[in-house]
Amino acid sequence: MKKIIASFFVLSALLWSGWLVAKISEGFYDFNGKATAIESYTNEDRWTVVMFWASDCQVCNAESQQYVDFHHKHKDSGIRVLGVSMDGLENKQAAQQFIDRNKVSFPNLIIDSQLGANFYTTNTGENWIGTPSFMVYGPKGELKAAQIGAVPTQLIEDFISQNR
């Protein structure tokens, strides 16, 4: 019993110190296979719209063009899109085919689906349901909004305009 109580206090201390959250954010890779931190994309003094997608997600395939257009429209004005494929490195080829097929030109990372779901749930407090899902980070890297399901880009523009 003492070991269980001691473990609880250690876990609580790690959670409060941010160590556990930092560990959960591990598992992101660029498409060259290099481990990277999502924070290196969300702490760049600009708004970042993170789109979690999967290569076999019908909605992701249907909606991707509007986010490509959104990225190009705003990339020079302090807003950008960052894609996160939930396909995992073992399905990197399918993820790359999604990028090629949909002419996705914004930066993309790839993560294992379970790690990505844990990251979303830990950082938003919301249960992961699936793709597409979005997280919107402010210019200082702070999470400002999250939404599961497709989000019209006009709503994202309105949200950012109201929160600048």
C-alpha positions in Angstrom: 0.0 0.0 0.0 2.9 2.4 0.8 4.3 1.8 -2.6 1.0 2.6 -4.3 0.7 5.9 -2.3 4.4 6.8 -3.0 3.9 6.1 -6.7 0.8 8.3 -6.7 2.7 11.2 -5.2 5.6 10.7 -7.6 3.2 10.7 -10.6 1.4 13.8 -9.3 4.7 15.6 -8.8 5.8 14.7 -12.4 2.5 15.8 -13.8 2.6 19.1 -12.0 6.2 19.8 -12.9 5.3 19.4 -16.6 7.6 16.4 -17.1 4.9 14.0 -17.9 3.2 16.4 -20.4 6.6 16.9 -22.1 7.1 13.1 -22.4 3.7 12.7 -23.9 4.5 15.3 -26.5 7.3 13.1 -27.7 6.8 10.9 -30.8 6.5 13.6 -33.4 8.7 13.1 -36.5 9.2 15.1 -39.7 8.9 13.2 -43.0 12.6 12.7 -43.1 12.2 10.5 -40.0 13.9 13.0 -37.6 12.3 13.2 -34.1 11.0 16.7 -33.5 9.0 18.6 -30.9 5.7 20.1 -31.9 6.6 23.1 -29.7 9.3 24.0 -32.2 6.4 24.8 -34.6 4.0 26.4 -32.2 6.5 28.8 -30.5 7.5 30.9 -33.5 5.7 34.2 -32.8 2.8 33.4 -35.0 -0.6 31.7 -34.9 -0.4 28.0 -35.7 -3.4 25.9 -36.7 -2.5 22.3 -36.1 -4.6 19.9 -38.3 -4.5 16.3 -37.2 -5.3 14.1 -40.2 -5.1 10.5 -41.4 -4.4 9.3 -44.9 -7.6 7.2 -45.0 -9.8 9.9 -43.4 -12.5 10.8 -46.0 -13.2 14.1 -44.4 -9.5 15.0 -44.3 -9.1 14.2 -48.0 -12.2 16.2 -48.9 -11.3 19.2 -46.7 -7.6 19.4 -47.2 -7.6 21.9 -50.0 -9.3 24.6 -48.0 -6.5 24.4 -45.4 -3.8 24.5 -48.1 -5.5 27.7 -49.4 -5.8 29.1 -45.9 -2.1 28.4 -45.2 -1.1 30.2 -48.5 -3.4 33.1 -47.8 -2.0 33.7 -44.3 1.5 32.4 -44.1 3.0 35.8 -44.6 0.7 37.5 -42.2 1.6 35.6 -39.0 -0.7 32.5 -39.3 0.2 29.1 -40.6 -1.1 25.5 -40.8 0.9 22.6 -39.4 -0.3 19.1 -40.4 0.1 16.1 -38.1 -0.4 12.8 -39.8 -1.8 10.2 -37.3 -0.6 7.4 -39.6 2.6 6.6 -37.7 6.0 6.0 -39.2 5.0 2.4 -40.2 2.4 4.0 -42.6 4.6 6.9 -43.7 4.1 5.9 -47.4 0.3 6.2 -47.2 0.7 9.6 -45.4 3.1 10.8 -48.1 0.6 9.7 -50.8 -2.1 11.8 -49.0 0.3 14.9 -49.1 1.1 14.3 -52.8 -2.5 13.6 -53.8 -3.9 16.6 -52.0 -1.0 18.9 -52.9 -0.5 19.7 -49.2 2.2 22.4 -49.1 2.2 23.3 -45.4 4.6 21.6 -43.1 3.7 18.2 -41.8 4.7 15.9 -38.9 3.8 12.3 -38.4 3.0 10.5 -35.1 1.7 7.1 -34.0 -2.1 7.4 -33.6 -2.1 6.4 -29.9 0.6 8.9 -29.0 -1.2 11.6 -31.1 -4.5 10.9 -29.3 -2.7 11.1 -25.9 -1.1 14.4 -26.9 -4.5 15.8 -27.9 -6.3 14.6 -24.8 -3.6 15.7 -22.4 -3.3 19.2 -23.8 -7.0 19.9 -24.4 -8.7 17.9 -21.6 -11.1 16.5 -24.3 -11.5 12.9 -25.3 -9.9 12.1 -28.6 -12.5 11.0 -31.2 -10.6 11.0 -34.4 -9.6 13.0 -37.5 -9.7 15.7 -38.5 -9.1 17.5 -35.3 -7.6 20.9 -34.7 -5.6 22.8 -32.1 -5.0 26.6 -32.5 -1.9 28.0 -30.8 -1.4 31.7 -30.2 1.9 33.5 -31.1 3.5 32.7 -27.7 2.8 29.0 -28.1 -0.3 28.9 -25.8 -3.2 26.7 -26.8 -6.1 28.9 -27.5 -8.7 26.5 -29.0 -9.3 22.9 -30.0 -12.0 21.2 -32.0 -12.7 17.7 -33.1 -14.1 17.5 -36.6 -13.8 19.7 -39.6 -13.7 23.4 -39.0 -14.5 25.9 -41.8 -11.4 28.1 -42.3 -13.6 31.2 -42.0 -14.4 30.3 -38.4 -10.6 30.0 -37.8 -10.0 33.4 -39.3 -12.8 34.9 -37.2 -11.5 33.3 -34.0 -7.9 34.6 -34.6 -9.2 38.1 -35.5 -11.2 38.3 -32.3 -8.2 37.0 -30.2 -5.3 39.1 -31.6 
